[in-house]
């Protein structure tokens, strides 16, 4: 649901009584809300049975987005557990 967050919409976690605004999503996931769908489509999401693209992991996506002058900042690399594939 983080992809729905914007200047007027926040994500509320009722279990922890916390909320995420746009900056909170970036801090938690390493990417802005408008990139969540793209990211999950490429790397997959096992909790929702989304397989992702074979051979595409977080490092490859970060590299591609950086090469094309897009998101994310280099600090997002710390959230990635995938190794790049060549």
Secondary structure, DSSP 8 states (H G I E B T S, - for coil): -GGG--SS--EEETTTTEEE-HHHHHHHHSS-HHHHHHHHHHH-BGGGTB---TT--HHHHHHHHHHTT-S--GGGGGG-------
